Amino acid sequence: MTTPTAHHAPPARTTERTDALVADIREAVGRGLPPDLTAYLVGERLAPHLGADDLLTDEQCEGDPDRYRQHLLHAEADGSFSVVALVWLPGQRTSVHDHVSWCVTGVHEGEEHERRYRLVPAAGPGTSARLIATEDVVNPTGAVCGFAPPGDIHRVWNAGTGRAISLHVYGADISRLGTSVRRVYDLPADR
C-alpha cells in the first residue's frame, strides 16, 4: 500500500545516544561543505549508532497500521538539518518521490527495499516523460546511504514480515516543512 507519512509532534524526551548523534551531525553540517560531501560526513556519524538499543525510546519505535510513521527526533534551531525515525510495518511504502535537500538514511532495525529511478523527459510532441528504474537495493540493518538532489528519485518500502525502522537526516527543517518530499511522481515507469 502506498501511503503518506503520519506526522507527529517532537517527542517529549530523547536518549543520551540520540543527543550524541545530533552533536556529531551538527559538527559535520557546521563545516559548510557542498551537499554531497555533507551527506557523506553525516553518514559516517550515523553508522555507529544504528542498531543500538539505547538510540530510540519505545514511543519512537511505534508504527501506525495505516501508513509508515515519522517521528521527529530533532530539528536544528537554524533549520540546517533534521533527524527523523521512520517506522515501517510490513507492506508500507512511499510513493515515487524526490527530496528538498540532501538526505542520509540508515537502517536501524529490519530492512528497507528501495527502487531508484531516472527521469526521462518527453522526447517531443505526443510523448510523455517517464521513469526508468536504475537500481533495486535491499538495505539491511546497519546500511547507510546518502544522496543530494538532483537525481534522488526513488521509492522505499518494507517487504519483510516484521517492523523496519530507519533514521533519516535531512538538510532541511522537517518540523516546519512536515516532509522531506519535494515532488511525487505519477509517471509511467518501466517496473
C-alpha positions as CSV (number, residue, x, y, z in Angstrom):
1,M,0.0,0.0,0.0
2,T,1.3,3.5,-0.8
3,T,0.5,5.8,2.0
4,P,1.5,9.3,3.1
5,T,3.5,9.8,6.3
6,A,1.7,10.3,9.5
7,H,3.2,13.4,11.2
8,H,3.7,13.6,14.9
9,A,4.9,16.3,17.3
10,P,8.5,16.0,18.6
11,P,9.0,13.5,21.4
12,A,8.9,14.7,25.0
13,R,12.4,13.3,25.5
14,T,15.5,11.9,23.7
15,T,18.1,9.5,24.7
16,E,21.7,10.3,25.5
17,R,22.7,8.4,22.4
18,T,20.4,10.5,20.2
19,D,21.8,13.7,21.8
20,A,25.3,12.5,21.0
21,L,24.3,11.7,17.4
22,V,22.8,15.1,17.0
23,A,26.0,16.7,18.3
24,D,28.1,14.7,15.8
25,I,25.7,15.7,12.9
26,R,25.9,19.3,14.0
27,E,29.7,19.3,13.7
28,A,29.6,17.7,10.2
29,V,26.9,20.1,8.9
30,G,28.6,23.1,10.5
31,R,31.6,22.6,8.2
32,G,29.6,24.2,5.4
33,L,30.7,21.7,2.7
34,P,28.8,21.0,-0.5
35,P,25.6,18.8,-0.1
36,D,27.2,15.6,-1.3
37,L,30.2,15.9,1.0
38,T,28.0,16.9,3.9
39,A,25.8,13.8,3.3
40,Y,28.9,11.6,3.3
41,L,30.2,13.0,6.6
42,V,26.7,12.7,8.2
43,G,26.5,9.1,7.1
44,E,29.8,8.4,8.8
45,R,28.4,9.9,12.0
46,L,25.1,8.0,11.8
47,A,26.5,4.5,11.1
48,P,27.9,3.7,14.6
49,H,24.6,4.4,16.2
50,L,22.4,2.1,14.1
51,G,21.0,-1.0,15.8
52,A,21.9,0.3,19.3
53,D,19.2,-0.5,21.9
54,D,19.6,2.9,23.6
55,L,19.1,5.1,20.4
56,L,15.3,5.4,20.4
57,T,12.6,5.4,23.1
58,D,9.8,2.9,22.9
59,E,7.5,5.6,21.7
60,Q,9.8,6.4,18.8
61,C,9.6,2.8,17.7
62,E,5.8,2.8,17.4
63,G,4.3,2.2,14.0
64,D,0.9,3.1,12.5
65,P,-1.3,0.4,11.0
66,D,-2.4,2.8,8.2
67,R,0.9,4.3,7.0
68,Y,4.5,4.5,7.7
69,R,5.1,6.7,10.7
70,Q,7.5,9.6,11.1
71,H,8.9,10.5,14.5
72,L,10.7,13.8,14.6
73,L,13.8,13.3,16.8
74,H,15.5,16.7,16.3
75,A,15.2,19.8,14.2
76,E,18.2,22.2,14.4
77,A,17.2,25.7,15.5
78,D,18.7,27.3,12.5
79,G,16.9,24.9,10.1
80,S,20.2,23.3,8.8
81,F,19.2,19.7,9.5
82,S,16.5,17.4,11.0
83,V,16.6,13.9,12.2
84,V,13.6,11.6,12.0
85,A,12.9,7.9,12.7
86,L,10.6,6.3,10.1
87,V,8.7,3.2,11.3
88,W,7.5,0.9,8.6
89,L,5.1,-2.0,9.2
90,P,5.1,-4.9,6.6
91,G,3.8,-3.7,3.2
92,Q,4.1,0.0,3.9
93,R,5.7,2.1,1.2
94,T,6.3,5.6,-0.1
95,S,5.2,7.0,-3.4
96,V,7.9,7.6,-6.0
97,H,9.4,10.9,-4.9
98,D,12.5,13.1,-4.7
99,H,13.7,15.4,-1.9
100,V,14.0,19.1,-1.0
101,S,17.6,18.6,0.3
102,W,20.4,16.2,0.8
103,C,19.5,13.1,2.8
104,V,21.2,10.3,4.7
105,T,19.4,7.2,5.6
106,G,20.4,4.4,8.0
107,V,18.5,1.2,8.7
108,H,18.2,0.8,12.5
109,E,16.0,-2.3,12.5
110,G,14.8,-4.8,9.8
111,E,15.5,-3.9,6.2
112,E,14.3,-1.5,3.6
113,H,13.8,-2.1,0.0
114,E,14.5,0.7,-2.4
115,R,14.0,1.2,-6.1
116,R,15.8,4.1,-7.7
117,Y,14.7,5.9,-10.9
118,R,15.9,8.2,-13.6
119,L,13.5,10.7,-15.2
120,V,13.5,10.6,-19.0
121,P,11.9,13.8,-20.3
122,A,9.3,13.8,-23.1
123,A,11.0,13.2,-26.4
124,G,8.7,15.6,-28.3
125,P,5.1,16.2,-29.1
126,G,2.8,13.3,-28.4
127,T,5.3,11.7,-25.9
128,S,5.4,12.0,-22.2
129,A,8.1,11.9,-19.6
130,R,8.7,8.5,-17.9
131,L,10.7,6.9,-15.2
132,I,13.4,4.3,-15.8
133,A,14.2,2.0,-12.9
134,T,18.0,2.1,-12.5
135,E,18.7,0.0,-9.4
136,D,16.9,-2.1,-6.8
137,V,18.6,-2.1,-3.4
138,V,17.9,-4.0,-0.2
139,N,19.3,-2.1,2.8
140,P,19.8,-4.3,5.9
141,T,20.2,-3.2,9.5
142,G,23.3,-1.0,9.6
143,A,23.2,0.1,6.0
144,V,23.7,3.8,5.3
145,C,23.2,5.6,2.1
146,G,23.2,9.3,1.2
147,F,22.3,11.5,-1.7
148,A,21.8,15.0,-2.8
149,P,19.4,16.3,-5.5
150,P,19.1,16.2,-8.4
151,G,19.0,12.5,-9.2
152,D,17.4,11.3,-6.0
153,I,14.1,9.8,-7.3
154,H,13.2,6.6,-5.5
155,R,10.5,4.6,-3.7
156,V,11.1,2.8,-0.4
157,W,9.1,0.0,1.2
158,N,9.1,-2.7,3.9
159,A,8.9,-6.1,2.1
160,G,9.6,-8.0,5.3
161,T,7.3,-9.7,7.8
162,G,8.3,-7.5,10.7
163,R,8.8,-3.9,11.6
164,A,11.5,-1.9,10.0
165,I,12.9,1.4,11.4
166,S,15.2,3.8,9.6
167,L,16.8,7.1,10.7
168,H,16.8,9.9,8.1
169,V,18.9,13.0,8.4
170,Y,17.7,15.8,6.1
171,G,19.4,19.1,5.3
172,A,16.1,20.9,5.9
173,D,13.8,21.8,8.8
174,I,11.3,18.9,8.8
175,S,9.5,20.4,11.8
176,R,8.5,23.3,9.6
177,L,8.1,21.5,6.2
178,G,6.4,18.4,7.6
179,T,8.1,16.2,5.0
180,S,11.3,16.0,3.0
181,V,9.4,15.2,-0.2
182,R,9.8,17.8,-2.9
183,R,7.8,16.1,-5.6
184,V,5.7,12.9,-6.1
185,Y,6.0,11.3,-9.5
186,D,2.9,9.9,-11.1
187,L,4.5,8.9,-14.4
188,P,4.8,5.7,-16.3
189,A,7.7,3.6,-15.0
190,D,9.3,0.6,-16.7
191,R,8.9,-1.5,-13.5
